[in-house]
Amino acid sequence: MVSAAAGASRKPVVAYLLAASHSGSTLLAMLLASHPDVCTTGELKATSLGDPDRYRCSCGSLIRQCAFWNDVAARMAARGQPFDITRADTHISSGATPYVQKLLRPLVRGPALEALRSAALSAAPSWHKRLAQFHALNDSLVRSVCDITGARVVVDSSKIGIRLKYLLRNPGLDVRVIRVIRDGRAVALTYTDPANFADAAAPHLRGGGDGQSRERERLSPLDAAHEWRRSNEEAAAIVARLDPSRFTTVSYEDVCADTPGTLSRLWEFLGVPPFRFGEGWRARNHHVIGNGMRLDSTEEVRLDERWKTAFPPAALEIFEAEAGALNRQLGYR
């Protein structure tokens, strides 16, 4: 396998953040994009926009009125790929038949089960057409974003393993994986109350940018612990099959504790020149979709450990029974 540092120099680099949701991937993506050779638009899968008529880009514009995303659409059309960010079809299951969507729904597992998935997908007449479309759309999107921003690395904070599995096979992209981990108790808390623990600081900007409710997204403590555990098991299964030169691991806690040092290491992994991180990282002209923190204004990178006081003892006991062993395996005591 060709190393991450060599070979695909002419291909755009995609830095894929693989993580359980609410592990700090949006923050990390925006911090990485403070480098002049790196940019991010957040989650390139673009499947969680809610009401597209009310969803706001991180620049503050309604997504359909955003000049950046309209420019992306124009450039993709010139490449023969009609595109609308509100129905992007850049996720592997978008636009697929119900049969294919069902096969793509389970999380990525070991080689034997993935071989069964591949065999079942190959039996679907529409699968190969959908896969080709997925590759063409994502290649065109990444190249269009690079053209507009002048960057040569695009950070994709989509997190989802099944998207990464197929993105790694895109012949036009140099995909490098950054696995992001975070204390599972902190993540589980966000799942139980995403509005208050995993969204914009200002209530009127939550839920996509206009204060929409997120009550339907709340999980029970057991479901929250299970979601975190399975997401990290999936991530481990994916990176276990990658050449070590293709991936690295970083913790949310390290990003907060030593932001300059952590970013320097990751920029080196991505093959961009050294750069001194400093204030003004939010001042770049971001057009990020995804987690609501993209709409915050503060530049302070501060460790969020509210789980220590906000998670009830009973919920912590549930987490320990469901996911405590894996949390300790990842280094959290």
N, C-alpha and C positions, 0 to 999 in steps of 0.2 A: 504493500500500500504506500502511496506517495505521502510523504510527511506534510504536516500543516505548513511548515515553513518554506516548502519548495513546491515546484510543480505547477500549481494552478494560478500562477501570478497574473495571468490575463483575465481570469474569471473574477467577477465581483465576489467579495467575501461576505458571507452571512454568518454573523455571530448569533447562534441560536441559544437562547436562555431556556434551559430545561429545568423545570421546577414544579412543585406543588403551587397552586395559585396562592397569592398573598404571601409569597416568600421574599418579597423585595425586588422582583424582577423589573418592574417599571422604573423604580428608583435607580437600579443598577444600569438599565438601558440608557437613561437620561444622563447619568454620570459618565458612562463610557462615551456618549456622544458629545461630551465637552472637548474631546480631541478633534482637531480640524479635519482629520482623515476618516472620522467615524460619524455616522448619523443614525438616528432611529426614528421610526414612526410608530413605535410600540408594537402592538400585536398585528402582524401581517396577515394572520388568519381572518381578522376582521369579522368575527361572528357574534360579538356581544355589544352591538350598538343600540339595542333597545329600540326606541322610537326614533327612526332616522330623521324625522322632521324636527326633533328636539335635541338630538345628540350634538354635543359641542366638541370640536377639535381642541387640542390644548392651546392653540393660538387664541381661542375665545370665540371664533366664528362657528356658526352652525355648520355642521359637517358638509352639507350640500352647497354651502356658500363659500367654503374655504378655497381661496385662490390656489393654495398648494395642491390640494387634492384634485381640483379641476385641471391643473397643469399636468399632474400625473395621468389623469384620464386622457388628456390630449396626446401625450407622448406615447402612452400605451396604444391608443388608436392608430397612431402613425406606425407602430410596430405590428399592426394587424390584430391587436387584442383589445376589443371594446371592454371598457372597465367603468364601474361605478362603485365607489368605496362603500356605499350602503348595501350593496349586494355583490360583494367582491368575488365570491366563488373561489377564493384562494386557499381555503381549507380543503383537505383531501376529500371530505365527505360532502362538501357543498355541491348541490346540483346532481348528486348521485342518485341512482334508483333506490327505492326502499330496501331492496335486497342487499345492495352494496353498503348502504348506510348501516344496516344491521351488522354486517360483517366487520365494519370498521369501528363499531362502538366499543367493544371490549378494549381495555388497556393492553399495551404491549406486554407480552410475557416471554417465556423461554423459547428456544429454537423450535422445539417440537410443535408447540401450539401455533407459533408464527408460520410454520410450514403448512399447517392445516388451513390457516387463514388464507395464505397465498394460493393454495390449491382451490379453495372455495371461490376466491375472487376471480381466478383465471377462468372459472367455469361460467362467469357472468359475461354475456356478450358486450355489455356496455363498459366493462371495467377498463380495458386497455385504452379506450377513447377518453374516459374520464381521467386516467393517469396521465396521458399525454397532454390533456388540457391543463391539468394541475401543474405540470412542469412548465408549460409554455406561459401560463399566467404569472407564476411566481418568478420565472426568469425575467419576464418583461417588467414586472413590478419593481424588482430589485434594481434592474438597470435604469429604469426611469427615475427612481429615487436618487440613484447615484448621479445621473445626468443633472438633475436639478440642484442637488446639494454640493456636488463636487467631491463627495466622499468616495472612498473605495471599500469601506466596510459598512454594512447595514446591520444593525442589531435588531433581531426579531425576538420580542418577548412573549411569543405565543405560548410557550411552556409545554404544550401538549405533546405527548410522546408519539402518538400515531402520526401527527403531522411531520414530526422530525424524521420518523422512520422513512417516509417517502421523500422528504426534502433532501435527505442525504444521497438519494439516488439521482438527483437532478444533474444532468451532465453539464449544464452551463454555469453552475454555482459551486463555489468553494465553501462548503458548510463546515464551520467549526463550532463545537458544542461547549458551552459553559454551564455546568450543572450548578444550580443555586440551591443551597440548603438553608434551613432556618429552624430554630427550636420548634418542634411540633406543637408544643403547648401554645405558643404565640400564634401559630397558624390556625390551630383549631379554634381559638377564641374568635378569630376573624370570621370563620365560617358560621359561628353561632350568631354573629351580629355584624354583618359586613358593612352596614351603613356607618356604624360608630367606630369600627376598628379597622376598616379596610377601604376607605374612600376619602374624598376630599375633606380637608379640615373644616371648610365652611359648609354648613348644612344645605344651603341653597344651591351648591354646586355638585351635590351628590347625585347618584343615580343617572349618570350620563351628562351632567352639566346643568341640570335645571331643578334639582331637588326631588326627583322622583323616588318613590318608596322602593325599598329593597326587602320588604318583609317576606316575600315569597322565596327569597334565596336563603333564608336562615335555616341552618341545620341543627339537629339535636347534638349534644356533646358526643354521643356514640357515633353518629354518622360523620361528624366533623373529624374525629380521631381516625375513623376508617378511611375517609377521603385522603387525609394527609399520609397515612401509612401506605395505601395503595399507590398514590402518586409517586412516592419515593421508591417503592419497590419497582415500579415501572421504569423510573429513571435509572435505577441500578441495573436493570435488565438490559437497557439500551446501551449504556456506556460500557458494560461488560463485553460487548461485541465490537467495540470501536478500537482502532489503533490508538495507543496512548497519545500519539501526536495530534489526534483530532479532538481531544477534549481536555478540559480541566475542571476543577471543582472549586467553588468559593462559597463562603458562608455570608449570609446577611450580616451577621454579627461582626465579621472581619471588615466588611465594607464600611460599617459604621465606626468601628474602633480605629481603623487606619485607612481612611479613604484614599489618600495619595499613594500609599504603598501598594494597596490592593489594586488600584487602577493601573499603576505602572506594570504590575505583573501581568494583568489581563491584556493590556495594550501590546506588551511584548508577545504574548501568546497569539494575538491577532495579526502580528506582523507589521504594526505601524511604528513610526519613529517615537523615541521618548518624548514626553510632553509633561510640562509641569502643571499639575492640577491646582486650581485656585478658585477664588470667588468668581461669580458670573456664569456658572454653568447653566442656570435657568435663563440667562439672557439670550442664549442662542435661539434662533427662530424655529422652535420645536412645533411639530404637527403630529402629536402623539395620540393614539387611541389605545384604550385599555383602562387600567386602574385609575381611580379618581384622583390619586395624588398628583397626577400630571397637571391638574388644575390648581395646585397649591402655589403659593408665592414664595415661601421661605426657602432659603438656600442651606439652612442648617441640616446637616446629616446627623440625625440623633437616633440612638438605639431605642426602639419601642419595646418595652418589656411590661406593658400594662397587664399581661396575663398573670403576673405575680400577685396582683391585687384584685383584678376584675374577674378572674376565673374562679368560681365557687369550688370549695374543697371536693364536693361530690363530683363535679365535672372533671377535676384533676384525677380523681380515682378512676373514673371511667376511661380517661385518656391513658392512664398508666396500664390498665388491663388490656386495652386494645392496641396501643402503639408504643408503650413505654420502652420495650426492649429495643425497638428500632431507633427510638430517639437517643438512647444511650449508645447504641452502636455508631451513631453519627457524631457522638462526642458531647451530648447534652446530658447533664446530671441533674 
